Amino acid sequence: MNQYDLNLILNPNLSAEQVQTEKDYIENTLKNNGAEMASLDDVGNRRLAYAIDKDREGYYLMYTIKVGGNPEKEIASTLRLRDHVRRVLVVKDRPEWKTKKA
């Protein structure tokens, strides 16, 4: 199983219940595709570099997952179908990319 970073940007105008519903759906999607959720970083609303659907902000969720196979094809394509999901990015976690601070 490889480790991946799954980054999502949601609609910034969601209520707390709607955000929790989206998180539950994402976690169920991960479990259904055989992925383990290692961690979740709920960043919240942040300003975007450019507008997405006329919104200058987005609600950021950053997951670290462990999964075999191709998560871009299986997981990301499923999550992109959600109405409140604006962007999905899956990046393979590579230890050599991490820098050590001296």
ChimeraX attribute file (.defattr): number of C-alpha atoms within 10 A of each C-alpha:
attribute: neighborCount
match mode: 1-to-1
recipient: residues
	/A:1	10
	/A:2	14
	/A:3	19
	/A:4	22
	/A:5	19
	/A:6	22
	/A:7	18
	/A:8	21
	/A:9	22
	/A:10	22
	/A:11	21
	/A:12	20
	/A:13	14
	/A:14	14
	/A:15	10
	/A:16	9
	/A:17	9
	/A:18	13
	/A:19	19
	/A:20	12
	/A:21	12
	/A:22	19
	/A:23	15
	/A:24	12
	/A:25	14
	/A:26	19
	/A:27	15
	/A:28	13
	/A:29	17
	/A:30	21
	/A:31	14
	/A:32	10
	/A:33	14
	/A:34	15
	/A:35	22
	/A:36	16
	/A:37	17
	/A:38	12
	/A:39	12
	/A:40	15
	/A:41	11
	/A:42	12
	/A:43	11
	/A:44	15
	/A:45	16
	/A:46	13
	/A:47	13
	/A:48	13
	/A:49	8
	/A:50	10
	/A:51	11
	/A:52	14
	/A:53	8
	/A:54	7
	/A:55	13
	/A:56	13
	/A:57	20
	/A:58	24
	/A:59	22
	/A:60	20
	/A:61	19
	/A:62	19
	/A:63	20
	/A:64	19
	/A:65	22
	/A:66	20
	/A:67	17
	/A:68	13
	/A:69	12
	/A:70	11
	/A:71	23
	/A:72	15
	/A:73	10
	/A:74	13
	/A:75	21
	/A:76	21
	/A:77	12
	/A:78	13
	/A:79	20
	/A:80	15
	/A:81	10
	/A:82	13
	/A:83	10
	/A:84	18
	/A:85	17
	/A:86	18
	/A:87	16
	/A:88	18
	/A:89	14
	/A:90	20
	/A:91	13
	/A:92	15
	/A:93	16
	/A:94	11
	/A:95	8
	/A:96	7
	/A:97	7
	/A:98	8
	/A:99	7
	/A:100	6
	/A:101	4
	/A:102	3
